[in-house]
Amino acid sequence: MTTATHYSAADFTVMPWKNGGGTTTELARDTADADYGWRLSIADIAGDGSFSTFPGMQRIITVLEGGGMRLTIDGKVRRDLLPFDAYPFDGGRSTECALLRGPIRDFNLIHRQDSFTARVEWLDLPDTRTFLTAADTVLIYTTGAETIVKTSSGAELALARNELLRLENTGSPEEVSIRGTAGGHCGIFELSRR
């Protein structure tokens, strides 16, 4: 059996960056405590600069909008990130961002390395995907006009643009089906406790 929670923009929280350089829109986290195990968020980046450091955390970052960015980690250029190219890195490292072609919006999954494993996939809509998951938590975020999510335990929900669905697995593996009915992208984030 899976429990489902549907989030819209009214449920999200805007907060300052840890380093004070901007703001982040937090979509969800595993606990309300400051000492969270995972967090999903969106940040607007207007210029080049340093990322906040999160020792002990793994970050998986994806450019949602804009021309992309170049990440330099511990003084070495690691890679250029273009839209919907998810990239994992150690959140405790010194990380610099250089914008490739103007401001961007990025999507972040951050989680404790010693507590969780994570898998990230972005679908081009109107693609469809059906998968079996034993993950403890599955998060589905869409930039499409409408995305339908069904589970084998009977949940069926329609997500509008920039909405989030959180599925918590309370038992056996669950089959999840995603069908996008309009253009955009859909992110799938699976988190499992170690």
C-alpha positions in Angstrom: 0.0 0.0 0.0 1.2 3.5 -0.9 0.1 6.8 0.7 0.0 9.8 -1.7 0.4 13.5 -0.9 -0.3 16.1 -3.6 1.6 19.5 -3.3 0.8 22.7 -5.2 2.6 26.1 -5.1 0.6 27.1 -2.0 2.3 24.3 -0.1 5.9 25.3 -1.0 8.1 27.4 1.2 10.5 30.2 0.1 13.7 30.4 2.3 17.1 32.1 2.1 20.1 30.2 0.9 22.4 28.9 3.6 25.1 31.2 2.3 22.7 34.2 2.0 23.3 34.6 -1.7 19.7 34.1 -2.8 16.5 32.2 -2.1 15.3 28.6 -2.6 11.7 27.3 -2.9 11.5 24.2 -0.8 8.9 21.7 -2.3 9.2 18.9 0.3 11.5 17.3 2.9 11.3 14.1 4.9 10.9 15.8 8.2 10.1 19.3 9.4 13.2 19.3 11.6 16.3 21.3 10.5 18.2 18.0 10.6 16.4 16.6 7.5 17.4 13.4 5.7 16.3 14.7 2.2 15.0 17.8 0.7 13.6 18.8 -2.8 13.9 22.4 -3.9 14.1 24.9 -6.7 16.5 27.8 -6.9 16.7 30.9 -9.2 20.3 31.8 -10.0 20.9 35.2 -11.5 24.7 35.3 -11.6 27.9 33.4 -11.1 28.8 32.5 -7.5 29.4 29.9 -4.8 27.0 27.2 -3.7 26.2 26.7 -0.1 28.1 23.7 1.4 26.2 20.7 2.9 28.8 18.4 4.5 27.6 14.7 4.6 25.0 15.4 1.9 24.8 14.3 -1.7 23.3 16.8 -4.2 21.7 16.0 -7.5 21.1 19.2 -9.5 19.2 19.7 -12.8 18.8 22.9 -14.8 15.1 23.5 -15.3 15.1 26.8 -17.3 17.8 28.8 -19.0 21.0 28.2 -20.9 22.8 26.0 -18.4 25.8 26.4 -16.0 29.4 25.2 -15.5 30.2 23.6 -12.2 33.7 23.9 -10.7 34.2 21.6 -7.7 37.3 22.0 -5.5 38.9 24.2 -8.1 38.4 21.8 -11.1 35.9 22.2 -13.8 33.6 19.2 -13.6 31.1 19.7 -16.3 28.7 21.9 -18.2 25.1 21.2 -17.2 22.4 21.8 -19.8 18.6 21.6 -19.2 17.3 18.3 -17.7 20.8 16.8 -17.4 20.8 15.6 -13.7 24.3 15.7 -12.1 25.2 14.2 -8.6 28.0 15.7 -6.5 29.2 15.9 -2.9 27.4 18.8 -1.2 30.3 19.2 1.2 32.7 20.2 -1.6 33.6 23.8 -2.5 31.4 24.4 -5.6 31.3 27.4 -7.9 28.7 28.0 -10.6 29.3 30.0 -13.8 26.2 30.7 -16.0 26.6 29.8 -19.6 23.9 32.0 -21.2 22.2 34.1 -18.5 20.0 33.4 -15.5 18.8 29.9 -14.8 16.3 28.0 -12.5 17.6 24.7 -11.1 16.1 21.7 -9.3 17.8 20.1 -6.4 17.5 16.9 -4.5 19.8 16.8 -1.5 20.0 13.8 0.8 22.2 12.4 3.6 24.8 10.1 2.0 24.9 7.7 5.0 21.1 7.4 5.3 19.6 7.3 1.7 20.3 6.2 -1.8 18.6 8.2 -4.7 17.7 7.7 -8.3 16.7 10.6 -10.6 15.1 10.5 -14.0 13.6 13.2 -16.2 11.0 12.3 -18.9 10.2 14.4 -21.9 6.4 14.8 -22.0 4.1 13.6 -23.5 6.2 10.4 -22.9 4.8 7.6 -20.7 6.6 5.5 -18.2 5.6 2.5 -16.0 8.0 1.2 -13.4 8.1 -1.1 -10.4 9.6 0.6 -7.3 10.5 -0.6 -3.8 11.8 2.8 -2.9 10.6 4.2 0.5 9.7 7.5 -1.1 8.9 8.4 -4.7 8.5 12.1 -5.7 7.1 13.1 -9.1 7.3 16.7 -10.3 5.9 18.0 -13.6 6.5 21.1 -15.7 3.7 19.8 -18.1 0.2 21.1 -18.3 -1.2 17.8 -17.0 0.4 14.6 -15.9 -1.6 11.5 -14.7 0.0 9.2 -12.1 -1.5 5.8 -11.2 -0.3 3.3 -8.7 -1.0 -0.4 -8.4 -2.5 0.2 -5.0 -5.3 2.3 -6.5 -4.2 5.9 -6.4 -4.8 8.0 -9.5 -3.9 11.7 -9.5 -3.7 14.5 -12.0 -0.8 16.9 -11.6 -0.9 20.4 -13.1 2.2 22.4 -14.1 4.8 22.8 -11.3 3.0 20.4 -8.9 4.5 17.6 -6.9 3.3 14.1 -5.9 4.8 12.3 -2.9 4.3 8.5 -2.7 5.3 6.8 0.6 5.7 3.0 0.3 4.4 1.3 3.4 4.7 -2.3 2.2 5.5 -4.3 -1.0 6.9 -2.9 -4.3 4.5 -0.7 -6.1 3.9 -0.3 -9.9 3.7 3.4 -10.9 2.5 4.6 -14.2 3.0 8.2 -15.5 1.3 9.6 -18.6 2.0 13.1 -19.7 -0.7 14.7 -21.8 1.1 17.9 -22.8 4.6 19.2 -23.4 7.1 19.7 -20.7 9.1 17.4 -18.4 8.4 15.2 -15.5 11.0 14.4 -12.8 11.0 11.0 -10.9 13.0 10.9 -7.7 13.3 7.6 -5.8 14.7 7.6 -2.3 15.5 4.5 -0.3 16.8 4.2 3.3 20.2 2.4 3.6 
